[in-house]
Amino acid sequence: MLEKLKKLVAQTELQLSELQLQQLVQYVQLLDKWNSAYNLTSVRDPNEMLVKHIMDSLAVAPYLHGARIIDVGTGPGLPGVPLAICCPDKEFTLLDSLGKRVRFLNQVKLQLGLKNIQPVQSRVEDHHQLYDSVISRAFASLNDMLHWCQHLPVQDGQFLAMKGAQAQEEIAALPDFVKVVGNVELTVPELVGQRYLLVLEKTAV
């Protein structure tokens, strides 16, 4: 699996150390091990996880804004855990309302020695801290993400919404407390289908 990951990363501009590559593989192994009991992801094949979860998550690394980041509705830690491994200088809060997912993430933190992730069990509306970036790949609708998460970014902070398709209709209906600063088509090696990252900045209310 390590060799497969190296080949995938070589198709990007990411510069990852041997330790980071090993941590990513360990994370996939933990995800695979815990998946049968905890039903963390519908992807069952670890090699598929490398593409659909690891590389998909890492594609947004160049667009992270600031040092304090929250991954809302992180599930089993996506995209937060791969990004935390890739960006050890940034702090990641991994927020999920389900206890079993947070238990898994605490195990990941322990076994991988990731000091820059903080798993938190909470509903998003009950979590009151400020972040430079709010990222999610879980929300179905952009407006839902903005509605539930609008209290989380600092002034001039950013929302990073990972989407499986262009979101022109959603962009047209954006609330007035955000503005679009980027709409990027992501390149994910070996992934079938398109991926987009919508970058929104919180403006003065």
Buried (B, 14 or more C-beta within 10 A) or exposed (E): BEEBBEEBBEEBEBEBEEEBBBBBBBBBBBBBEBBEEBEBBEBEEBBEBBBBBBBBBBBBBBBBBBEBBBBBBBBBBBBBBBBBBBBBEBBBBBBBBBEBBBBBBBBBBEEBEBEBBBBBBEEBEEBEEEBBBBBBBBBEEBEEBBEBBBEBBBEEBBBBBBBEEEBEEBEEEBEEBBEEEEBBEBEBBBBEEEBBBBBBBBEEE
